[in-house]
Amino acid sequence: METSEFKKIYLLINIPLILICFILFVMPFFIIGKRTEIYYIGIIFRATLGIWCIFNGIWNAFTDYYSILKNNRFQKNNDTPKWKWLVLLFLGIGCIITAYMGYGFNSITKPI
């Protein structure tokens, strides 16, 4: 595959995830008084954010293709630090774990 094909694949996965995260983040501002919906939207948002972080962490740490989070040029040296992408990967894993535990937005508790 050529690099332009990898760029298309990356953008086809990344842009919808960013749009879903943005929509889920903005939705609670328009929902008035329904804490149950806000609670579940927060959980879905955290899970989607976790998927986005895991995808970008793996993509940037283990490939050298196009990414909106790093330079667009290829890095040919082997001394490129991968720790920041691994932190993003572990942050995504943490988001997924806490979403399955029932944590959504901060300070929003499960309605009874």
Disulfide bonds with the S-S distance in Angstrom:
none
